Amino acid sequence: MRRRALSLAALTLAVWSGRAAAEDGPLVVWAMGEEGKKIAQMARRFEALHPGARIETQAVPWEAAHAKLLTSVVGGIPPDVSQLGTTWMAEFAAMGALEPVGARADGSVFARRDAFFPGALQTCVVDGTLYGLPWYVDTRVLFYRKDLLAQVGFPNPPKDWAELKTAARRLAEQRTADGKKAYGIALGARSWNELLLAVWQNGGDPLKPVSPEFAEAMDHYIGFFREGLSPTKEAADMNLFHAFKTGYLPMFISGPWMVELTRKELPDMTGRWGVAVLPGKKTRTSFVGGSNLVIFKDSRKKDLAWKFLEFMSEPANQVEWMKITTDLPSTTKAWQDPYFADKPLIRVFGQQMFDTASPPTIPEWEQVANAIDDAMEKIVLNPALGPKDVEASLADLQARILKLQTDSHWKPGTWRAFGWWFGGFAVLAALGLWLRWFLRLRLHRLNGGEEPPFRWNEFFQRDIVGYLFTLPALLLLVTFLFVPIAVSFLMSLTDLNIFSINEWRKIQFIGIQNYARIVQDPVFWRALWNTLYFTGVGVPLTIGVSLLAAVALNQKFIRGKRFYRIALFSPQVTTIVAVAVVWRWMYNFEYGFLNWVLSTLGLAKLSWIADPHTSLPSLILMAVWKNFGYNMVIFLAGLQTIPESQYEAARIDGASGWQSFRYITIPGLAPTLLFVLIMTTIGYLQFFAEPYVMTKGGPLDSTMSIVLYMYNHGFRFFNLGYASAISYTLFGLIFVFTFVQMRLKKNGF
């Protein structure tokens, strides 16, 4: 008894010691991108003002930040303080991961609500609760060529919609410095944040596309494309600085980072360009972005974390942070610092900040923004659409937004159905096993034999050692293969999403609803068609090119075989990002190699990856170039297995090269061809990297693949249940193709 008491006391002491150590540890602060690399400088200042406090900073790449934060929250080990993108606030608040700070802010000196720009503060408010503080801000203003606007009668930048469109028309009538047709302004055909500028300026609501204000804003926006004042396909991969310098794009909308970049890239243009508050209609509202600082609910150092947030909100520290990073201050008082006296271009952003708005702080915003982008792209890239068609597109957008918001609502009490499903499957499985055993026994008896009884002692004496040897491998397979497969299939039968990923009780069993949704999803069917097209065209081309290359390099008269083999195989080991950089410039509308060839031949240039008709064939061409080298090496190995004597006999009999290839090479490579066909088909059915790095699935979903669609739902929108269902649909597709190919081979095809 005494020993148990001592053990319990030791365990209690260890637990409390661990807690004390955790509470006495450093304040963990995460920041992203350039901010993550430089925040340590502010952390050291904070430590100097708070003796005994220690801050541990960690830099996180922006592209991995969302997933890493999500993983830390689900794992129960988030940082104490973190930088958070303004459009991420609602997601993490819906997960219950953030600590409300409204009461602390109300009693603060430097972090009061009225200390910040109203638009910036609104990005921290979700359902009326303040979950963080604006750290730094950015907004959008108009960049324009002073000299070119003055030449067309605008000594001052346009102030409203009418002036903006008039200026754009006059600029579009000019020629560029290198003699090409100019445009008036650069706008995005798929850019929700630029469209929302017009919506806000017209008093509209981003969540109400059918409202007159939204429709009028859309009409104003697409008018720039309809009149040829803004480019669509021609602007793909355009160098904005070169276009700005030559007058090809004399106006564009961008953020504060572009000021320093323009100075650096165009040093000879000093004084010939400027920035201005956006032209507007009812208001001159702009988009407010930037980042916020939040405290996670699981933090054990909330008081110290709040002191750090207050420290970063002090006007002097905000100015110091701008000196370190060029990030704009989020507090109004910081803009009164003498530091801004000799920075007229930056002060324009401060003026614009007093009239800004942010997207609705709802967890579904990423999906809503994607829906707006889809509607924009459909309208802009189809100039034949009339007013009624545009109105119908906006009505479809409204229905899609309402569905996104409705589908996210929690529907409790559906796990009872899972019990019936599980019980039904268990009964069917038991019946199947019994039927198999019964038929096997029946067949054995019909053949005149008796089924020997199972004896446990013989099993342990004869088989147990073998099973023990395979047990480690089986455990690994079960842990890292079979269990994840079972869990992911179960996920496909649930509504697992951003609302329930951190609160398992909210996960509900919905049966085959995700699969039924797939059948009704037009984007999935487009992705399926694209995947089949990519596979049906890409696989024969890849195999054909690789086979021809292998046969050519297998000829005795070819010199430098080793060099050619390495050169042709090198695209396979080159990263897809590097390949994408090369091919994007090859496909460039103005300066690309392929369009140079077309121009030399007197043919019209093509918008290779910006045109829905040529985008997928362009990706197929790139994929064939990158992947044929791998199959070429396999074919080269297969060619070594064909006896040379067969070719010598064919030559003696007078066979031509084609006849030798057809009747000796192809039959000799039959097993290799089957392997290459199966592996290439499986790989191309899973094509993802090409559209992800080149087109993001656009334009108009013309390059959307099944895997990319699954990725978007799983890791962009966090509809993990639906993404799992898509993955099993793809698994079924691959299984069918592989099964058919194996059966054809077995039947002699």
C-alpha positions in Angstrom: 0.0 0.0 0.0 2.8 2.3 0.9 4.6 1.6 -2.4 1.4 2.4 -4.3 1.1 5.7 -2.5 4.7 6.6 -3.2 4.2 5.7 -6.9 1.0 7.8 -7.1 2.8 10.8 -5.4 5.8 10.4 -7.9 3.4 10.3 -10.8 1.5 13.4 -9.6 4.8 15.2 -9.1 5.9 14.4 -12.6 2.7 15.6 -14.1 2.7 18.9 -12.2 6.4 19.3 -13.0 5.7 18.8 -16.7 2.9 21.4 -16.5 5.2 23.9 -14.7 7.9 23.3 -17.2 5.4 23.9 -20.0 4.1 27.1 -18.4 7.7 28.3 -17.7 8.7 27.6 -21.3 9.0 30.3 -24.0 6.1 32.0 -25.7 5.8 30.3 -29.1 5.1 32.8 -32.0 4.6 31.7 -35.6 4.8 34.0 -38.5 4.7 33.5 -42.3 6.9 34.4 -45.2 9.2 37.4 -44.8 7.5 38.3 -41.6 8.5 35.0 -40.1 12.2 35.6 -41.0 12.2 39.1 -39.3 9.8 38.9 -36.4 12.7 37.7 -34.1 13.9 41.3 -34.1 10.7 42.5 -32.5 10.8 39.5 -30.1 14.2 40.5 -28.8 12.8 44.1 -28.2 9.9 42.6 -26.3 12.2 40.5 -24.1 14.3 43.5 -23.3 11.2 45.3 -22.0 9.9 42.2 -20.1 12.7 40.6 -18.1 12.2 36.9 -17.7 10.0 36.6 -20.7 11.3 34.4 -23.6 9.9 34.2 -27.1 10.5 31.4 -29.5 9.7 32.5 -33.1 9.2 30.1 -36.0 9.0 31.0 -39.7 6.4 29.1 -41.7 6.2 29.3 -45.5 2.9 30.8 -46.7 2.2 27.8 -48.9 2.4 25.4 -46.0 1.0 27.7 -43.3 -2.7 26.8 -43.4 -2.1 23.1 -43.3 0.5 23.4 -40.6 -1.7 25.6 -38.4 -4.7 23.2 -39.0 -2.5 20.2 -38.0 -1.3 21.9 -34.9 -4.8 22.7 -33.8 -6.1 19.2 -34.4 -3.1 17.8 -32.6 -3.7 20.1 -29.6 -0.2 21.7 -29.9 -0.8 25.1 -31.6 1.5 28.1 -31.0 0.6 30.6 -28.4 0.5 33.5 -30.9 0.4 33.3 -34.6 0.0 35.4 -37.7 -3.2 34.6 -39.5 -4.4 35.6 -42.9 -7.5 37.8 -42.8 -9.6 35.4 -44.8 -8.6 32.5 -42.5 -10.1 34.1 -39.3 -13.6 32.7 -39.8 -12.3 29.1 -40.4 -10.2 28.9 -37.3 -12.9 30.7 -35.2 -15.5 28.1 -36.4 -13.1 25.3 -35.3 -13.1 26.9 -31.8 -9.3 27.3 -32.0 -9.1 31.1 -31.2 -9.2 32.9 -28.0 -11.6 35.9 -27.9 -9.8 39.1 -27.0 -12.6 41.7 -27.0 -12.6 42.2 -23.2 -8.8 42.6 -23.1 -8.9 45.1 -26.0 -11.6 47.2 -24.3 -9.3 47.7 -21.3 -6.1 48.3 -23.3 -4.2 51.5 -24.0 -2.7 50.8 -27.4 -5.0 47.9 -28.6 -8.4 49.5 -28.2 -10.8 48.9 -31.1 -10.8 52.5 -32.2 -7.0 52.5 -32.5 -7.2 50.5 -35.7 -8.6 51.3 -39.2 -12.2 50.1 -39.1 -11.9 47.9 -42.2 -8.8 46.2 -40.7 -10.5 45.6 -37.4 -13.5 44.1 -39.1 -11.3 41.2 -40.4 -10.8 40.1 -36.8 -14.5 40.0 -36.0 -16.4 36.8 -36.5 -20.1 36.6 -35.5 -19.7 39.8 -33.4 -16.7 38.4 -31.4 -13.2 39.9 -31.7 -10.7 37.1 -32.1 -7.4 39.0 -32.8 -5.8 42.3 -33.6 -4.7 43.7 -37.0 -1.0 43.4 -37.3 -0.3 45.0 -40.6 -2.5 46.0 -43.5 -2.4 46.3 -47.2 -5.0 47.8 -49.5 -5.3 48.4 -53.2 -4.8 51.7 -55.1 -4.6 52.7 -58.7 -1.1 52.7 -60.3 -1.0 54.9 -63.4 1.3 56.5 -65.9 1.3 60.2 -65.3 2.7 61.1 -68.6 0.4 58.9 -70.7 -2.7 60.1 -68.8 -1.7 63.7 -69.3 -1.3 63.1 -73.1 -5.0 61.9 -73.3 -6.4 64.8 -71.3 -6.1 63.6 -67.7 -3.5 65.7 -65.8 -4.9 64.2 -62.6 -5.9 60.5 -62.0 -9.6 59.6 -62.6 -11.8 59.9 -59.6 -15.0 58.0 -60.6 -16.2 55.2 -62.8 -17.0 57.5 -65.7 -13.6 59.1 -65.7 -11.9 55.8 -65.4 -13.6 54.3 -68.4 -13.1 57.5 -70.4 -9.4 57.4 -69.6 -9.1 53.7 -70.4 -10.8 54.3 -73.8 -8.4 57.1 -74.7 -5.3 55.1 -73.6 -6.5 52.1 -75.6 -6.5 54.2 -78.8 -2.7 54.8 -78.4 0.2 52.6 -79.5 2.9 51.3 -77.2 6.5 52.3 -77.2 7.3 49.3 -79.4 4.4 50.0 -81.8 1.8 47.5 -80.5 -1.8 48.0 -79.6 -2.2 49.4 -76.1 -4.9 48.6 -73.5 -6.4 51.0 -70.9 -6.1 49.1 -67.7 -5.1 45.6 -66.4 -8.0 43.7 -64.8 -8.3 40.1 -64.0 -10.8 37.8 -65.8 -10.8 35.6 -62.7 -10.1 38.0 -59.8 -12.9 38.2 -57.2 -11.0 40.9 -55.1 -11.0 43.3 -58.1 -14.7 42.7 -58.9 -15.6 43.3 -55.2 -14.0 46.7 -55.4 -16.8 47.7 -57.8 -19.4 45.9 -55.8 -18.5 47.7 -52.6 -18.2 51.1 -54.4 -21.7 50.6 -55.7 -23.1 49.7 -52.2 -23.5 46.0 -53.0 -23.1 42.9 -50.9 -20.7 40.2 -52.1 -23.1 37.5 -50.9 -26.0 38.9 -52.9 -25.1 38.6 -56.7 -28.7 39.1 -57.8 -29.0 42.5 -56.2 -29.1 45.5 -58.5 -26.0 46.9 -57.0 -24.0 43.7 -57.6 -25.4 43.4 -61.2 -24.5 47.0 -62.0 -21.0 46.5 -60.7 -20.6 43.4 -62.8 -21.8 45.2 -65.9 -19.3 48.0 -65.2 -16.5 45.5 -64.7 -17.1 43.3 -67.8 -17.5 46.5 -69.9 -13.7 46.9 -69.8 -13.3 43.5 -71.5 -16.2 43.9 -73.9 -14.8 47.2 -75.2 -11.3 45.8 -75.5 -10.0 48.1 -72.8 -8.5 45.3 -70.7 -6.9 42.1 -72.1 -8.0 38.6 -71.4 -6.1 35.7 -72.9 -3.4 38.0 -74.3 -2.3 39.0 -70.8 -1.4 35.5 -69.7 2.2 35.5 -68.3 2.6 39.1 -69.3 5.5 40.9 -67.6 3.6 43.7 -65.8 6.6 45.9 -65.4 7.5 45.8 -69.1 3.8 46.3 -70.1 3.7 49.3 -67.7 6.8 50.8 -69.1 5.9 50.4 -72.8 2.3 51.7 -72.2 0.8 48.3 -73.1 -0.9 48.4 -69.6 -0.7 52.0 -68.4 -3.0 51.5 -65.4 -3.4 48.6 -62.9 -4.6 48.0 -59.4 -2.2 46.7 -56.8 -0.9 46.9 -53.2 1.9 48.6 -51.4 4.5 46.0 -52.1 4.4 47.1 -55.8 5.7 50.6 -55.0 9.2 49.4 -54.1 9.1 46.7 -56.8 8.3 49.3 -59.5 11.1 51.6 -58.4 13.5 48.7 -58.5 12.4 47.3 -61.9 11.8 50.6 -63.6 14.4 53.0 -62.2 14.4 55.1 -65.4 10.6 55.7 -65.0 10.9 57.8 -61.8 8.4 60.7 -61.8 6.5 59.3 -64.7 4.1 57.1 -62.7 2.1 57.6 -59.5 -0.5 56.0 -57.3 -4.0 57.3 -56.4 -7.0 56.4 -54.3 -9.3 54.2 -56.4 -11.9 55.8 -58.6 -15.4 55.0 -57.3 -19.1 55.6 -57.6 -21.1 55.9 -54.3 -17.8 55.4 -52.4 -14.1 54.9 -53.3 -13.9 51.7 -51.3 -10.9 49.4 -51.7 -10.0 45.9 -50.4 -8.2 45.6 -47.1 -5.9 42.7 -46.6 -2.8 42.1 -44.5 -2.5 39.8 -41.5 -3.8 39.6 -37.9 -2.2 38.3 -34.7 -4.3 35.8 -32.7 -4.0 33.9 -29.5 -4.9 30.2 -29.6 -7.3 28.9 -27.0 -5.0 26.1 -26.0 -2.2 28.5 -25.0 -1.2 28.4 -21.4 0.4 31.9 -21.6 -2.6 34.0 -22.6 -1.6 36.9 -20.4 1.9 37.1 -21.8 0.6 36.5 -25.3 -1.8 39.5 -24.9 1.2 41.6 -23.8 3.0 40.7 -27.0 -0.1 41.6 -29.1 -0.3 45.0 -27.3 3.4 45.5 -27.8 3.1 44.9 -31.6 0.1 47.4 -31.7 2.0 50.3 -30.2 2.4 53.0 -32.8 6.1 53.3 -32.4 6.6 49.6 -32.8 4.3 49.6 -35.8 6.5 52.2 -37.5 9.6 50.2 -36.5 8.1 47.1 -38.0 7.4 48.9 -41.2 11.1 50.0 -41.3 12.1 46.4 -41.0 9.6 44.8 -43.4 7.8 47.7 -45.3 4.5 46.4 -43.9 1.9 49.1 -43.5 0.8 50.0 -39.9 -2.7 48.9 -38.9 -3.2 51.7 -36.3 -4.2 55.1 -37.4 -1.9 56.9 -34.9 1.2 55.3 -36.4 0.5 57.1 -39.7 1.1 60.4 -37.9 4.7 59.5 -37.4 7.3 61.9 -39.1 8.6 58.8 -40.9 5.9 59.2 -43.5 6.5 62.8 -44.2 8.8 62.2 -47.2 6.8 59.2 -48.6 4.0 60.6 -50.6 3.3 57.4 -52.5 3.0 55.4 -49.3 0.7 58.1 -47.7 -1.8 57.4 -50.5 -2.3 53.9 -49.0 -2.9 55.5 -45.6 -5.6 57.7 -47.2 -7.2 54.7 -48.9 -7.3 52.8 -45.6 -10.0 55.1 -44.3 -12.4 53.7 -47.0 -11.9 50.0 -47.2 -13.9 46.8 -46.8 -13.1 43.1 -46.3 -14.8 40.0 -47.5 -17.4 38.5 -45.2 -15.9 36.7 -42.3 -17.6 33.4 -42.9 -15.9 30.0 -42.9 -17.2 29.2 -46.4 -15.5 32.3 -47.9 -12.8 30.4 -49.8 -15.5 28.4 -51.6 -17.7 31.5 -52.1 -14.7 33.4 -53.6 -14.0 30.4 -55.9 -17.7 30.5 -57.0 -17.4 34.2 -57.8 -14.2 33.6 -59.8 -16.0 30.8 -61.8 -18.9 33.1 -62.6 -16.6 36.0 -63.5 -14.5 33.8 -65.8 -17.6 32.4 -67.5 -18.9 35.8 -68.2 -15.7 37.5 -69.2 -14.4 34.8 -71.5 -17.7 34.4 -73.3 -18.3 37.8 -75.0 -21.4 36.5 -76.8 -23.3 36.3 -73.5 -26.0 38.9 -73.5 -27.6 40.7 -70.5 -30.1 37.9 -69.9 -27.3 35.4 -69.9 -25.3 37.4 -67.4 -28.4 37.8 -65.2 -28.8 34.0 -65.3 -25.2 33.4 -64.4 -25.6 35.7 -61.4 -28.7 33.8 -60.4 -26.7 30.6 -60.6 -24.0 32.2 -58.5 -26.6 33.2 -55.9 -27.9 29.7 -55.7 -24.4 28.3 -55.3 -23.6 30.7 -52.5 -26.8 29.8 -50.6 -26.1 26.1 -51.1 -22.6 26.5 -49.7 -23.9 28.3 -46.6 -26.7 25.8 -46.1 -24.7 22.6 -46.6 -22.3 23.7 -43.8 -25.0 23.6 -41.1 -24.6 20.9 -38.6 -27.3 18.2 -38.6 -27.1 16.2 -35.4 -28.3 12.7 -34.7 -27.3 10.9 -37.9 -24.9 8.3 -36.4 -27.8 6.0 -35.7 -27.9 5.2 -39.4 -24.2 4.2 -39.3 -25.2 1.4 -36.8 -27.7 0.0 -39.3 -25.1 0.3 -42.1 -22.4 -1.4 -40.1 -24.7 -4.1 -38.9 -25.9 -4.8 -42.4 -22.4 -5.0 -43.8 -21.4 -7.3 -40.9 -24.3 -9.6 -41.6 -23.6 -9.7 -45.3 -19.9 -10.4 -44.7 -20.8 -13.2 -42.3 -23.2 -14.7 -44.8 -20.5 -14.5 -47.5 -17.9 -16.3 -45.4 -20.4 -19.0 -44.4 -21.5 -19.4 -48.1 -17.9 -19.7 -49.2 -17.2 -22.3 -46.5 -20.4 -24.2 -47.3 -19.7 -24.3 -51.1 -16.1 -25.3 -50.6 -17.1 -28.2 -48.3 -19.9 -29.2 -50.7 -17.5 -29.3 -53.6 -14.9 -31.2 -51.7 -17.5 -33.9 -50.7 -18.8 -34.1 -54.3 -15.2 -34.9 -55.4 -15.2 -37.8 -52.9 -13.1 -36.2 -50.2 -13.6 -35.3 -46.6 -12.8 -31.8 -45.2 -10.1 -32.4 -42.5 -11.0 -30.9 -39.1 -9.0 -27.9 -38.0 -6.7 -28.7 -35.1 -5.2 -25.9 -33.0 -2.3 -27.9 -31.8 -1.2 -28.6 -35.3 -1.5 -24.9 -36.2 0.7 -23.9 -33.3 3.3 -26.6 -34.0 3.4 -26.1 -37.8 2.3 -22.6 -38.8 2.7 -20.2 -35.8 6.4 -19.6 -36.5 5.8 -18.5 -40.0 3.0 -16.1 -38.9 5.3 -14.7 -36.2 8.0 -14.0 -38.9 5.4 -12.1 -41.0 3.9 -10.3 -38.0 6.1 -7.1 -38.1 5.4 -6.6 -41.8 1.7 -7.2 -41.2 1.6 -4.7 -38.4 3.2 -2.1 -40.6 0.8 -2.8 -43.4 -2.2 -2.7 -41.1 -1.0 0.5 -39.4 0.1 2.5 -42.4 -2.0 1.0 -45.2 -5.2 -0.9 -44.3 -6.3 1.3 -41.3 -5.8 4.5 -43.3 -7.8 2.9 -46.2 -10.6 2.0 -43.9 -10.6 5.4 -42.1 -10.6 7.3 -45.4 -13.5 5.2 -46.7 -15.4 5.8 -43.5 -14.6 9.6 -44.0 -16.2 9.4 -47.5 -19.5 8.4 -45.7 -19.4 11.4 -43.4 -19.7 15.2 -43.7 -16.2 15.8 -42.2 -15.3 19.5 -43.0 -13.7 22.6 -41.4 -16.4 22.8 -38.8 -15.9 19.3 -37.4 -12.2 18.6 -38.0 -11.3 19.9 -34.5 -14.6 18.8 -32.9 -15.2 15.1 -33.6 -18.7 15.1 -32.1 -19.8 17.2 -35.0 -18.8 14.6 -37.6 -22.0 13.0 -38.9 -22.6 9.9 -40.9 -24.4 10.7 -44.1 -24.1 7.4 -46.0 -23.7 7.7 -49.7 -24.7 11.3 -50.0 -21.2 12.3 -51.0 -21.3 9.8 -53.8 -24.7 11.0 -54.9 -23.4 14.5 -54.9 -20.6 13.5 -57.2 -23.1 12.2 -59.7 -24.8 15.6 -59.7 -21.6 17.7 -59.7 -21.0 19.2 -63.2 -17.4 20.2 -62.3 -16.6 16.6 -61.4 -17.9 15.4 -64.8 -15.8 18.0 -66.5 -12.8 16.9 -64.5 -13.6 13.2 -65.4 -13.7 14.1 -69.1 -10.5 16.1 -68.9 -8.8 13.2 -67.1 -10.0 10.6 -69.7 -9.0 12.9 -72.5 -5.6 13.5 -71.0 -5.1 9.8 -70.5 -6.5 8.7 -73.9 -4.3 11.1 -75.8 -1.3 11.4 -73.5 -0.7 7.7 -72.9 -0.4 6.6 -76.6 1.7 9.7 -77.4 4.1 9.1 -74.4 4.4 5.4 -75.2 4.9 6.0 -78.9 7.6 8.7 -78.4 9.4 6.7 -75.8 9.3 3.5 -77.9 10.7 5.3 -81.0 13.4 7.0 -78.9 14.4 3.6 -77.4 14.5 1.9 -80.8 16.6 4.7 -82.2 19.1 4.7 -79.4 19.4 0.9 -79.6 20.8 1.1 -83.1 24.5 0.3 -83.4 25.4 3.2 -85.7 24.2 5.8 -83.2 27.2 7.5 -81.5 27.1 9.2 -78.1 24.3 6.9 -76.9 25.1 7.6 -73.3 24.8 11.4 -73.8 21.4 11.1 -75.6 20.0 8.7 -73.0 20.9 11.1 -70.2 19.6 14.1 -72.1 16.3 12.5 -73.0 15.9 11.2 -69.5 16.7 14.5 -67.7 13.2 16.0 -68.0 11.9 13.1 -65.8 14.2 14.0 -62.9 13.6 17.8 -63.3 11.2 19.3 -60.8 7.7 20.1 -62.2 8.1 23.7 -61.0 11.3 24.2 -63.1 9.5 22.5 -66.1 6.5 24.8 -65.6 8.7 27.9 -65.7 10.3 26.8 -69.0 7.0 25.8 -70.7 5.1 28.9 -69.5 7.6 31.0 -71.3 7.4 28.7 -74.4 3.6 29.3 -74.3 3.9 33.0 -73.7 1.6 34.9 -76.1 4.0 37.7 -77.0 7.4 36.2 -76.5 6.9 32.4 -76.5 8.9 30.1 -78.8 5.8 28.4 -80.1 4.1 31.6 -81.1 7.4 32.8 -82.7 7.3 29.7 -84.9 3.7 30.4 -85.8 4.5 34.0 -86.6 7.4 32.9 -88.7 5.1 30.6 -90.7 2.6 33.5 -91.1 0.1 31.9 -88.8 -1.9 33.6 -86.0 -0.6 33.4 -82.5 -2.4 31.1 -80.0 -3.2 31.7 -76.3 -1.9 28.2 -75.5 -2.8 27.9 -71.8 -5.3 30.8 -71.6 -7.7 29.5 -74.2 -10.1 26.7 -73.1 -9.7 25.0 -76.5 -5.9 24.7 -76.4 -5.1 24.6 -72.7 -5.5 20.8 -72.2 -3.6 19.8 -75.3 -0.8 22.2 -74.2 -0.6 20.3 -70.9 -0.5 17.0 -72.7 2.4 18.2 -74.8 4.3 19.3 -71.7 3.5 16.0 -69.9 4.7 13.9 -72.9 8.0 15.8 -73.0 8.6 15.4 -69.3 7.6 11.7 -68.9 8.7 9.8 -72.0 12.2 9.4 -70.8 11.2 7.0 -68.0 9.4 4.7 -70.4 12.3 5.0 -72.8 14.7 3.5 -70.3 12.3 0.6 -69.6 12.0 0.0 -73.3 15.8 0.0 -73.7 16.0 -2.6 -71.1 13.3 -4.7 -72.8 15.1 -4.4 -76.2 18.2 -6.0 -74.6 16.2 -9.2 -74.0 15.4 -9.7 -77.7 18.0 -12.0 -79.3 20.0 -10.4 -82.1 19.9 -13.6 -84.0 16.2 -13.0 -84.8 17.0 -9.7 -86.5 19.9 -11.3 -88.4 17.6 -14.1 -89.6 15.0 -11.5 -90.7 17.6 -9.6 -92.7 18.7 -12.7 -94.4 15.1 -13.5 -95.4 14.9 -9.9 -96.8 12.6 -8.4 -94.2 12.4 -4.6 -94.1 13.0 -2.5 -91.1 9.3 -2.0 -90.6 8.7 -5.7 -90.8 11.4 -6.5 -88.2 9.9 -3.8 -85.9 6.4 -5.2 -86.4 7.0 -8.9 -86.2 10.1 -9.1 -83.9 10.4 -5.9 -81.8 6.7 -5.5 -80.8 6.1 -9.2 -79.9 9.4 -9.3 -78.0 8.4 -6.2 -76.0 4.9 -7.5 -75.2 5.4 -7.9 -71.5 7.3 -4.6 -71.3 4.5 -2.9 -73.2 1.9 -4.2 -70.9 3.8 -3.0 -67.8 4.4 0.4 -69.4 0.8 0.7 -70.5 -0.6 -0.1 -67.1 1.8 2.2 -65.2 1.5 5.1 -67.6 -2.3 4.8 -67.6 -2.4 4.8 -63.8 0.0 7.8 -63.7 -2.0 9.8 -66.2 -5.3 9.1 -64.6 -3.8 10.7 -61.5 -2.5 13.8 -63.3 -2.2 16.7 -60.9 1.1 18.5 -61.1 0.7 19.9 -64.6 -2.6 21.7 -64.0 -1.7 22.7 -60.5 1.4 24.6 -61.4 0.3 25.8 -64.8 -3.4 26.6 -64.8 -5.0 25.8 -61.4 -7.6 23.9 -63.4 -8.6 26.9 -65.6 -9.7 28.5 -67.8 -13.3 27.6 -67.4 -12.3 24.2 -65.8 -10.8 23.1 -69.1 -7.8 21.6 -67.3 -9.4 20.5 -64.0 -8.5 16.9 -63.2 -10.0 14.5 -60.7 -7.0 14.7 -58.4 -6.8 18.5 -58.6 -10.6 18.7 -57.9 -10.1 16.3 -54.9 -7.1 18.4 -53.7 -9.2 21.6 -53.9 -12.0 20.2 -51.8 -9.6 18.4 -49.4 -6.9 20.9 -48.7 -8.3 24.2 -49.9 -11.9 24.1 -48.8 -11.4 21.3 -46.3 -14.5 19.3 -47.4 -12.6 16.2 -46.4 -15.6 13.8 -46.6 -16.4 14.9 -50.1 -12.7 14.7 -51.1 -12.5 11.2 -49.8 -15.5 10.2 -51.9 -13.8 11.6 -55.0 -10.6 9.7 -54.2 -12.6 6.4 -54.0 -14.3 7.2 -57.3 -10.8 7.7 -58.8 -9.7 4.4 -57.3 -12.7 2.6 -58.9 -11.8 4.2 -62.3 -8.1 3.1 -62.0 -9.2 -0.4 -60.9 -11.6 -0.8 -63.9 -8.9 0.3 -66.4 -6.3 -2.0 -64.9 -8.7 -4.9 -64.8 -9.7 -4.4 -68.4 -6.1 -4.2 -69.6 -5.1 -7.4 -67.7 -8.1 -9.2 -69.1 -7.3 -8.1 -72.6 -3.7 -9.3 -72.2 -4.9 -12.7 -70.8 -7.2 -13.1 -73.9 -4.3 -12.5 -76.2 -4.9 -8.9 -77.2 
